[in-house]
Amino acid sequence: MRKAPIWLVAVIFISIVSTQISVAAVTPGTQCSKVGATATLKGKKYTCIKSGKKFVWNNGVVIAKPKPIPTPTPTPTFAEPVAPTSFQDLSENYKGVLYWAWKKTKIQLNSNQAVTKEIVVLKGPNTLLPKLNDQLGADLVSQLFRNFDQPKKIYTIFYSIQDINWAQAEFSKISYKSDGQEAQNNCKTADTCGGGSAQIDLYGNAISMSALMNSASSNIGHENGTALAHEYFHAIQETQFLDSDKMSEAYCCIKRWIPRWYVEGQAIYVQTATIFNASYKEYLADRKSSISELTSDKVYTKDWFIQYLSIPPVSSNWDKYRQWKEYDVGSLVLECLVALKGPDTSMQLVKDVGAGMSFDKSFLKNYGITWEAAIPILADTLYKIVSQGV
């Protein structure tokens, strides 16, 4: 192996020493050779400046470390759940029930034109109205069910507990038949004065009664539109009985022919699906709140649902259950039905009953399965929904 020439070793040694001396010389205030020259040492950049008659290194500035560019988090895409297509696969595809009930409602709502109607607001003399969005609720519901007969005029009576007598008097003026207790039933105490009800008269006009509490939070249904959406929908249900043999009692009592959970559950589903039609997230949040008791209490088994859904329209067995079950259980059943065949079919069943069919015959006509055979399938589907917290 050949040795490097002595002169080359010397040059390398001198270069190393010079570099070390040069770096070591970059000290604030020490002499430098040329104004504007720069040097970097230990995270600082020094510049040669003129100070008096001398050229010296300044104090240097810290070199900013480049900020790491964050990797953008990809926005998760929503995957539509599998839609149930028949009673044969309803239980299997239970995760898609709420979504497809909402989606089919949204599609139908957007494809229908609005329906012209008149809303007459009657307010008690001592009643303070909240910020109302009732027009929105009535408009969306009427648009959704444009293919069915519905009231063209809506009387809405708003009252507080101080105006119960006034509200009852106003109701009696326009109602087909009054029992004298309608206003009281919606407003029994100051703490529970927040109920609503709806009827139609013999001319097909809707009459909605809305009791208001002093607490703003208790009137949220009027502010977001769900309150009148619910009551106006009841008026549409009752309109399907207009001019029928059942009309004399239909203005108050269509639950004589249709199970209570169907009547109230359909209204709950409709109010939520119409008002929150633009956002499935909001629809789902509202629905989870409405069925929270079902999802948190283990008493609601498949057998429980079978027993509840087996109660005929007229039966004393309804008294064994709290009234709210008509709303939360009923809304889940209606979402199953709408997820399968859309909103219009659920209303066609009501219309067929109004025209003289029994509930069982109308159900078979519209859903292609007997009500008796549908009960265990629906019960299993509902149990999966509430037990899995869908």
Phi, psi and omega in degrees: 000129182280140178276145177292146178301147181301322183294327180289319177300321181295318180297315180298317180297316181296321181297318180295314180297320181296317179299317180294320180293321181297314180294318181295335184282347181282083179230130181311130177091347179277162187289143174228172192263332188213129178299132179098347177294147181233155176213149182241133180207126174052046174081009178237149176249122182255146180234138178281122181234166178264124178236105187068237177259005184251156171256120182225161176282136177282186183285349179079159178233146179290131178280119181294132178282135180298132179287134179296136178282116182295142176283119183299136178279122182295136178288122182296136179270141181280126178261118180298131176292160180294133182276134172291141183247342180198174176295339181291329180242014182297310182295322180297323183253038182300332181293342181265359187298304184297319183295313185284335171295316178294314184296315180293328176292316180299315181298314181292320180299316182289337181271347180264151174272157180293156178249130180284132178209165179244132177247122179254116182264123176245124186239134178298149184296337180250017186255131175261123181279139172285180174289108188274141170232029185294327180301319179299314181300314180293321181296316182293319180294316180295324178293319180299320184252041180301332184282003182236154176298142179204160181300145176261344178231140180233120171267123178245119182255115179254133181205154174256180182296335178288342186246026182300314182296319178298314182298318180295321179295317179295320180296318182296333180293325188247351181282148175294318180208131182236141176264001177083000184240005186300314181293318180296323181297330180271352188209071186280326177220168180298328182277345181240016182278074182209019182275171178215160177202165181211148176216172169237154175264182184289349177266358179087012176278145178270142177234113181249132176248130182229110176276136184244141175261165181286334180286128182298324183295333182285346182255020184300329180297329177281331181284326179262353175098353184290334184296305180286332175303317180295309185289320179295325177297321176302322179296324177293319176304312184291331179297334179292349178258357183299136180069012177262172178295340182268359188298327184300336178244347185293335182300339179231342199223046179293350176289356173290335185242340181237135181307146183301321182294332178289315182298309183281322180295324178295321180292321178295313178302314184296315183299320183284317183292330179280310183296323182254034183292338183276346185218112177295327179299316179289321177300314182294321179297317180293320181293319180297325177292320183292328183253020185300324180293322179295322183280343184257344184252122184286359179291339185273082180265176177299318179297322179298314180296322178298315180297318183291317182286347181273353181289126178289163183309314179254111182195146176284349181294341177300330183293345180282347185241148177294145186301328184298338179298332177300330186272307185284316177294314181301320181294324178293319178297315181295326176294324175299314183293320180290322177299329180280311190226014174084170184294320186298323181295323179295326178280329178299325176301316179297316181298319180295321177295320177298329180278356175126349179286156169281164178300317182298316181291321179293323179295316179298318180299318188270335184241359173069021179209147179291153179297322180299319180285333182284331186305305182296329178291315177296318181298317179294320179295315180296319179297318178296319181298311185283327181284332179266357178065034182290000000 
